[in-house]
Amino acid sequence: MRIWSVHPKYLDTKGLVALWRETLLAQYVLDGRTKGYKNHPQLIRFKALEFPSEGINQYLTEVYLEAEKRGYKFDRNKINWEFTPVQIHVTKGQIIYEMEHLLKKLQVRDLKKYEEMNQLNTIETHPMFTQIDGEIEAWEIV
């Protein structure tokens, strides 16, 4: 499971579809609707929220909107749209780590997207994340 801190617009088709699927799994975990993945490190930052379910629905919203921009038909009914927006801090080191990880995937899966991403000077985060100084997050499995 990978719940990216970088903006979903950077993901290729396979990456965006996988993110949708994996974040729906995270939603199930945080809602208590499954027994697996309860202690997955990618969920730590959502579990720290006052209302983790609302946070994951906020996250899913942006993934859905990116899919919609690309003409994909993700099921909007999978999201509870009644959430109070929150901001979560993410470190600069984490963003750099994720972008390097994504570039390795794109180099294999989508060379055109890789070339496009390799030219970026700045990296946007998913809108619910605010970038702060720091190394790779403690919850990341390197």
N, CA, C and O of each residue as an XYZ file, in Angstrom:
568
protein
N       0.853     -1.178      0.000
C       0.000      0.000      0.000
C       0.895      1.235      0.000
O       1.834      1.327      0.790
N       0.598      2.187     -0.893
C       1.288      3.467     -0.891
C       0.244      4.549     -1.043
O      -0.498      4.586     -2.024
N       0.196      5.425     -0.062
C      -0.657      6.607     -0.142
C       0.292      7.778     -0.324
O       0.899      8.264      0.630
N       0.406      8.218     -1.563
C       1.393      9.217     -1.949
C       1.130     10.568     -1.287
O      -0.019     10.979     -1.120
N       2.200     11.244     -0.918
C       2.124     12.614     -0.422
C       2.215     13.601     -1.576
O       1.723     14.726     -1.480
N       2.847     13.176     -2.673
C       2.930     14.036     -3.858
C       1.558     14.094     -4.516
O       0.722     13.214     -4.308
N       1.336     15.115     -5.294
C       0.044     15.311     -5.949
C      -0.257     14.149     -6.906
O       0.638     13.688     -7.614
N      -1.493     13.679     -6.932
C      -1.847     12.558     -7.818
C      -1.636     12.845     -9.305
O      -1.566     11.911    -10.104
N      -1.536     14.100     -9.683
C      -1.336     14.429    -11.098
C      -0.017     13.892    -11.631
O       0.152     13.757    -12.843
N       0.920     13.585    -10.741
C       2.214     13.079    -11.169
C       2.195     11.593    -11.509
O       3.126     11.088    -12.136
N       1.156     10.902    -11.105
C       1.089      9.462    -11.317
C       0.673      9.121    -12.743
O      -0.126      9.828    -13.356
N       1.218      8.044    -13.252
C       0.777      7.524    -14.534
C      -0.552      6.808    -14.323
O      -1.055      6.730    -13.202
N      -1.114      6.289    -15.406
C      -2.411      5.623    -15.330
C      -2.406      4.486    -14.311
O      -3.286      4.412    -13.453
N      -1.421      3.606    -14.405
C      -1.356      2.480    -13.466
C      -1.220      2.965    -12.033
O      -1.831      2.407    -11.122
N      -0.433      3.986    -11.839
C      -0.227      4.523    -10.503
C      -1.481      5.137     -9.914
O      -1.771      4.959     -8.731
N      -2.232      5.866    -10.745
C      -3.450      6.513    -10.253
C      -4.517      5.470     -9.914
O      -5.195      5.580     -8.892
N      -4.661      4.469    -10.766
C      -5.637      3.405    -10.502
C      -5.247      2.642     -9.233
O      -6.109      2.323     -8.413
N      -3.963      2.351     -9.069
C      -3.494      1.655     -7.869
C      -3.724      2.519     -6.625
O      -4.115      2.008     -5.575
N      -3.482      3.815     -6.746
C      -3.693      4.716     -5.608
C      -5.160      4.713     -5.191
O      -5.468      4.664     -4.000
N      -6.053      4.764     -6.152
C      -7.491      4.724     -5.862
C      -7.841      3.443     -5.108
O      -8.505      3.480     -4.073
N      -7.393      2.336     -5.633
C      -7.700      1.027     -5.040
C      -7.102      0.911     -3.628
O      -7.770      0.451     -2.701
N      -5.853      1.328     -3.478
C      -5.181      1.201     -2.190
C      -5.748      2.172     -1.154
O      -5.796      1.858      0.035
N      -6.172      3.337     -1.602
C      -6.762      4.291     -0.666
C      -8.160      3.845     -0.252
O      -8.584      4.103      0.875
N      -8.878      3.178     -1.151
C     -10.161      2.588     -0.752
C      -9.950      1.503      0.302
O     -10.746      1.373      1.233
N      -8.883      0.730      0.157
C      -8.543     -0.259      1.176
C      -8.241      0.442      2.501
O      -8.685     -0.001      3.560
N      -7.490      1.528      2.434
C      -7.181      2.301      3.640
C      -8.467      2.820      4.285
O      -8.592      2.837      5.510
N      -9.403      3.235      3.465
C     -10.698      3.707      3.968
C     -11.397      2.580      4.749
O     -11.933      2.806      5.834
N     -11.382      1.377      4.186
C     -11.979      0.226      4.865
C     -11.296     -0.023      6.208
O     -11.959     -0.278      7.213
N      -9.980      0.053      6.216
C      -9.228     -0.176      7.453
C      -9.607      0.872      8.494
O      -9.922      0.533      9.635
N      -9.577      2.139      8.102
C      -9.852      3.218      9.052
C     -11.301      3.233      9.517
O     -11.600      3.737     10.600
N     -12.203      2.686      8.709
C     -13.616      2.580      9.094
C     -13.895      1.313      9.900
O     -15.020      1.097     10.351
N     -12.871      0.473     10.081
C     -13.039     -0.759     10.831
C     -13.792     -1.836     10.075
O     -14.399     -2.715     10.688
N     -13.762     -1.781      8.734
C     -14.506     -2.751      7.925
C     -13.650     -3.899      7.414
O     -14.115     -4.693      6.596
N     -12.407     -4.003      7.880
C     -11.544     -5.116      7.501
C     -10.562     -5.392      8.629
O     -10.264     -4.515      9.440
N     -10.075     -6.595      8.668
C      -9.148     -6.963      9.746
C      -7.686     -6.808      9.329
O      -6.809     -6.683     10.184
N      -7.420     -6.816      8.034
C      -6.053     -6.705      7.549
C      -5.566     -5.266      7.498
O      -6.364     -4.330      7.551
N      -4.278     -5.096      7.399
C      -3.610     -3.804      7.189
C      -3.816     -2.801      8.327
O      -3.509     -1.621      8.156
N      -4.321     -3.232      9.467
C      -4.612     -2.305     10.571
C      -3.407     -1.507     11.025
O      -3.541     -0.358     11.447
N      -2.231     -2.106     10.940
C      -1.021     -1.438     11.431
C      -0.088     -1.017     10.308
O       1.115     -0.869     10.523
N      -0.624     -0.826      9.129
C       0.218     -0.442      7.999
C       0.788      0.961      8.226
O       0.051      1.882      8.576
N       2.099      1.122      8.026
C       2.750      2.419      8.289
C       2.158      3.589      7.491
O       2.164      4.725      7.967
N       1.661      3.324      6.310
C       1.099      4.415      5.500
C      -0.137      5.043      6.153
O      -0.547      6.143      5.784
N      -0.720      4.344      7.115
C      -1.940      4.847      7.759
C      -1.670      5.665      9.014
O      -2.587      6.282      9.557
N      -0.436      5.679      9.478
C      -0.109      6.348     10.742
C      -0.555      7.802     10.746
O      -1.161      8.253     11.717
N      -0.275      8.531      9.701
C      -0.624      9.960      9.688
C      -2.128     10.197      9.665
O      -2.600     11.226     10.147
N      -2.884      9.253      9.111
C      -4.341      9.388      9.122
C      -4.902      9.000     10.491
O      -5.835      9.631     10.987
N      -4.336      7.973     11.088
C      -4.778      7.552     12.424
C      -4.536      8.633     13.463
O      -5.231      8.685     14.478
N      -3.564      9.491     13.224
C      -3.251     10.568     14.170
C      -4.289     11.697     14.128
O      -4.308     12.551     15.014
N      -5.138     11.704     13.116
C      -6.165     12.739     12.999
C      -7.285     12.490     14.004
O      -7.499     11.361     14.444
N      -7.989     13.544     14.357
C      -9.141     13.393     15.251
C     -10.198     12.491     14.613
O     -10.822     11.676     15.294
N     -10.393     12.643     13.298
C     -11.365     11.839     12.564
C     -10.685     11.207     11.351
O     -10.771     11.743     10.246
N     -10.014     10.080     11.545
C      -9.263      9.446     10.461
C     -10.092      9.149      9.207
O      -9.593      9.286      8.090
N     -11.346      8.745      9.384
C     -12.198      8.432      8.236
C     -12.440      9.660      7.374
O     -12.459      9.577      6.146
N     -12.623     10.790      8.023
C     -12.815     12.025      7.266
C     -11.546     12.377      6.495
O     -11.613     12.831      5.352
N     -10.397     12.167      7.120
C      -9.132     12.463      6.457
C      -8.930     11.626      5.209
O      -8.504     12.141      4.175
N      -9.233     10.340      5.299
C      -9.021      9.477      4.132
C     -10.025      9.801      3.031
O      -9.712      9.665      1.848
N     -11.233     10.228      3.410
C     -12.203     10.653      2.400
C     -11.770     11.944      1.731
O     -11.979     12.125      0.532
N     -11.172     12.837      2.493
C     -10.615     14.055      1.904
C      -9.520     13.688      0.903
O      -9.468     14.243     -0.195
N      -8.658     12.766      1.277
C      -7.588     12.322      0.391
C      -8.170     11.725     -0.888
O      -7.735     12.063     -1.989
N      -9.152     10.839     -0.739
C      -9.785     10.195     -1.898
C     -10.414     11.203     -2.854
O     -10.433     10.992     -4.066
N     -10.923     12.292     -2.305
C     -11.556     13.317     -3.135
C     -10.601     13.836     -4.200
O     -10.981     13.978     -5.362
N      -9.381     14.116     -3.814
C      -8.404     14.639     -4.777
C      -8.023     13.587     -5.812
O      -7.812     13.907     -6.981
N      -7.935     12.338     -5.382
C      -7.644     11.248     -6.323
C      -8.788     11.137     -7.325
O      -8.557     10.986     -8.525
N     -10.012     11.213     -6.833
C     -11.188     11.160     -7.704
C     -11.167     12.323     -8.708
O     -11.405     12.120     -9.898
N     -10.886     13.526     -8.230
C     -10.882     14.700     -9.112
C      -9.808     14.584    -10.201
O     -10.033     14.984    -11.343
N      -8.656     14.042     -9.848
C      -7.596     13.835    -10.842
C      -8.047     12.812    -11.880
O      -7.818     12.994    -13.076
N      -8.679     11.752    -11.429
C      -9.187     10.736    -12.354
C     -10.230     11.334    -13.286
O     -10.237     11.053    -14.484
N     -11.098     12.147    -12.738
C     -12.142     12.790    -13.528
C     -11.532     13.687    -14.615
O     -12.009     13.704    -15.750
N     -10.467     14.437    -14.257
C      -9.780     15.287    -15.244
C      -9.257     14.471    -16.416
O      -9.218     14.945    -17.551
N      -8.856     13.239    -16.125
C      -8.302     12.366    -17.167
C      -9.359     11.566    -17.908
O      -9.039     10.813    -18.827
N     -10.614     11.724    -17.515
C     -11.697     11.018    -18.184
C     -11.939      9.609    -17.672
O     -12.627      8.824    -18.324
N     -11.379      9.275    -16.506
C     -11.592      7.955    -15.919
C     -12.915      7.959    -15.163
O     -13.390      9.008    -14.726
N     -13.492      6.794    -15.016
C     -14.800      6.662    -14.367
C     -14.671      5.986    -13.006
O     -15.075      4.834    -12.846
N     -14.120      6.679    -12.039
C     -14.062      6.168    -10.676
C     -15.425      6.410    -10.024
O     -16.115      7.371    -10.363
N     -15.804      5.558     -9.108
C     -17.118      5.634     -8.464
C     -17.095      6.648     -7.326
O     -16.542      6.388     -6.258
N     -17.699      7.796     -7.568
C     -17.722      8.866     -6.566
C     -18.505      8.475     -5.324
O     -18.342      9.093     -4.273
N     -19.356      7.453     -5.429
C     -20.148      6.997     -4.282
C     -19.297      6.255     -3.250
O     -19.774      5.954     -2.156
N     -18.059      5.962     -3.587
C     -17.146      5.313     -2.637
C     -16.609      6.309     -1.607
O     -15.981      5.917     -0.623
N     -16.858      7.587     -1.842
C     -16.352      8.647     -0.964
C     -17.497      9.227     -0.141
O     -18.577      9.501     -0.666
N     -17.250      9.411      1.148
C     -18.173     10.175      1.976
C     -17.737     11.630      1.849
O     -16.720     12.032      2.414
N     -18.502     12.408      1.110
C     -18.124     13.783      0.780
C     -18.361     14.754      1.938
O     -18.044     15.938      1.827
N     -18.910     14.267      3.035
C     -19.173     15.123      4.193
C     -18.021     15.010      5.189
O     -18.105     14.279      6.177
N     -16.954     15.738      4.914
C     -15.790     15.729      5.799
C     -15.362     17.169      6.068
O     -15.617     18.072      5.271
N     -14.726     17.353      7.176
C     -14.140     18.653      7.499
C     -12.684     18.613      7.046
O     -11.907     17.802      7.550
N     -12.301     19.476      6.103
C     -10.923     19.447      5.601
C      -9.894     19.678      6.704
O     -10.090     20.486      7.612
N      -8.802     18.948      6.592
C      -7.678     19.083      7.528
C      -6.395     19.206      6.724
O      -6.363     18.905      5.531
N      -5.360     19.644      7.379
C      -4.020     19.691      6.794
C      -3.118     18.781      7.612
O      -3.190     18.757      8.841
N      -2.277     18.043      6.926
C      -1.298     17.168      7.561
C       0.076     17.615      7.094
O       0.281     17.873      5.908
N       1.020     17.708      8.027
C       2.394     18.056      7.654
C       3.081     16.859      7.026
O       2.868     15.717      7.433
N       3.904     17.136      6.035
C       4.769     16.125      5.430
C       6.129     16.780      5.205
O       6.216     17.941      4.806
N       7.164     16.033      5.463
C       8.505     16.607      5.373
C       9.004     16.689      3.933
O       8.605     15.916      3.063
N       9.884     17.651      3.722
C      10.513     17.809      2.417
C      11.269     16.538      2.035
O      11.243     16.123      0.876
N      11.932     15.930      2.994
C      12.648     14.681      2.736
C      11.728     13.579      2.248
O      12.114     12.779      1.397
N      10.514     13.531      2.780
C       9.539     12.534      2.347
C       9.117     12.787      0.903
O       9.013     11.857      0.103
N       8.880     14.038      0.585
C       8.472     14.392     -0.783
C       9.576     14.019     -1.769
O       9.295     13.449     -2.823
N      10.800     14.328     -1.445
C      11.931     13.983     -2.320
C      12.028     12.461     -2.467
O      12.212     11.953     -3.572
N      11.904     11.741     -1.354
C      11.963     10.278     -1.396
C      10.857      9.713     -2.298
O      11.109      8.842     -3.130
N       9.651     10.213     -2.123
C       8.532      9.713     -2.923
C       8.723     10.014     -4.410
O       8.424      9.178     -5.261
N       9.220     11.207     -4.714
C       9.411     11.544     -6.121
C      10.485     10.656     -6.743
O      10.336     10.220     -7.884
N      11.549     10.387     -6.021
C      12.586      9.478     -6.530
C      12.013      8.075     -6.732
O      12.317      7.415     -7.726
N      11.197      7.627     -5.804
C      10.536      6.321     -5.894
C       9.613      6.275     -7.115
O       9.604      5.300     -7.867
N       8.843      7.342     -7.295
C       7.929      7.414     -8.430
C       8.697      7.444     -9.749
O       8.300      6.777    -10.705
N       9.784      8.201     -9.819
C      10.568      8.271    -11.051
C      11.106      6.897    -11.456
O      11.147      6.571    -12.643
N      11.515      6.098    -10.479
C      11.977      4.738    -10.786
C      10.858      3.907    -11.396
O      11.085      3.144    -12.335
N       9.659      4.053    -10.865
C       8.515      3.319    -11.399
C       8.182      3.798    -12.817
O       7.927      2.991    -13.710
N       8.188      5.110    -13.007
C       7.844      5.672    -14.314
C       8.874      5.319    -15.376
O       8.521      5.131    -16.540
N      10.119      5.228    -14.999
C      11.173      4.885    -15.951
C      10.911      3.516    -16.580
O      11.293      3.263    -17.722
N      10.267      2.654    -15.833
C       9.943      1.313    -16.318
C       8.576      1.290    -17.011
O       8.422      0.661    -18.058
N       7.593      1.969    -16.432
C       6.200      1.855    -16.888
C       5.785      2.854    -17.957
O       4.996      2.524    -18.842
N       6.316      4.084    -17.880
C       5.814      5.160    -18.740
C       6.938      6.171    -18.989
O       7.085      7.148    -18.255
N       7.723      5.918    -20.032
C       8.900      6.741    -20.305
C       8.533      8.198    -20.607
O       9.267      9.109    -20.225
N       7.415      8.424    -21.283
C       6.987      9.794    -21.583
C       6.700     10.563    -20.282
O       7.131     11.705    -20.120
N       5.975      9.928    -19.371
C       5.670     10.554    -18.080
C       6.957     10.747    -17.271
O       7.115     11.757    -16.585
N       7.861      9.793    -17.353
C       9.146      9.890    -16.668
C       9.906     11.128    -17.139
O      10.405     11.900    -16.321
N       9.996     11.320    -18.459
C      10.710     12.481    -19.011
C      10.061     13.782    -18.543
O      10.752     14.741    -18.197
N       8.747     13.806    -18.538
C       7.995     14.987    -18.095
C       8.287     15.285    -16.619
O       8.538     16.432    -16.249
N       8.252     14.263    -15.797
C       8.447     14.434    -14.356
C       9.897     14.763    -14.007
O      10.160     15.477    -13.040
N      10.814     14.253    -14.780
C      12.235     14.458    -14.516
C      12.655     15.907    -14.750
O      13.741     16.313    -14.336
N      11.803     16.684    -15.408
C      12.106     18.087    -15.698
C      11.565     19.058    -14.652
O      11.824     20.258    -14.734
N      10.824     18.559    -13.680
C      10.194     19.436    -12.688
C      11.220     20.128    -11.793
O      12.214     19.533    -11.376
N      10.949     21.396    -11.513
C      11.783     22.150    -10.576
C      11.175     22.161     -9.175
O      11.891     22.232     -8.176
N       9.854     22.091     -9.115
C       9.156     22.047     -7.835
C       8.188     20.872     -7.854
O       7.743     20.428     -8.912
N       7.876     20.385     -6.673
C       6.974     19.244     -6.540
C       5.799     19.664     -5.665
O       5.980     20.090     -4.525
N       4.602     19.539     -6.212
C       3.401     19.843     -5.435
C       3.012     18.632     -4.608
O       3.171     17.488     -5.033
N       2.501     18.908     -3.426
C       1.971     17.828     -2.596
C       0.486     17.644     -2.896
O      -0.154     18.503     -3.504
N      -0.040     16.518     -2.461
C      -1.489     16.346     -2.433
C      -2.004     17.533     -1.625
O      -1.383     17.884     -0.621
N      -3.113     18.169     -2.016
C      -3.570     19.397     -1.346
C      -3.811     19.304      0.157
O      -3.823     20.333      0.833
N      -4.002     18.102      0.701
C      -4.232     18.035      2.142
C      -2.932     18.059      2.939
O      -2.955     18.136      4.167
N      -1.789     17.993      2.234
C      -0.503     17.985      2.916
C       0.187     19.339      2.790
O       0.155     19.979      1.739
N       0.807     19.754      3.884
C       1.605     20.970      3.915
C       3.052     20.558      4.152
O       3.368     19.869      5.122
N       3.919     20.991      3.252
C       5.330     20.589      3.340
C       6.064     21.405      4.393
O       5.931     22.626      4.474
N       6.851     20.681      5.204
C       7.703     21.310      6.207
C       9.111     20.741      6.052
O       9.305     19.719      5.394
N      10.084     21.403      6.654
C      11.457     20.892      6.620
C      11.544     19.579      7.385
O      10.804     19.344      8.340
N      12.453     18.741      6.947
C      12.681     17.497      7.664
C      13.123     16.380      6.737
O      13.069     16.491      5.513
N      13.559     15.312      7.362
C      14.032     14.123      6.641
C      12.837     13.252      6.242
O      11.684     13.650      6.409
N      13.124     12.078      5.721
C      12.078     11.119      5.382
C      11.279     10.821      6.649
O      11.848     10.691      7.732
N       9.970     10.714      6.507
C       9.096     10.461      7.656
C       9.474      9.150      8.359
O       9.899      8.192      7.713
N       9.317      9.121      9.664
C       9.661      7.948     10.467
C       8.835      6.724     10.082
O       9.298      5.594     10.238
N       7.616      6.935      9.579
C       6.748      5.814      9.226
C       7.103      5.188      7.880
O       6.639      4.090      7.572
N       7.903      5.858      7.089
C       8.257      5.341      5.752
C       9.166      4.135      5.871
O      10.097      4.112      6.677
N       8.881      3.144      5.062
C       9.744      1.956      4.992
C      10.705      2.174      3.838
O      10.308      2.148      2.673
N      11.976      2.389      4.170
C      12.981      2.681      3.144
C      13.671      1.395      2.730
O      14.555      1.417      1.873
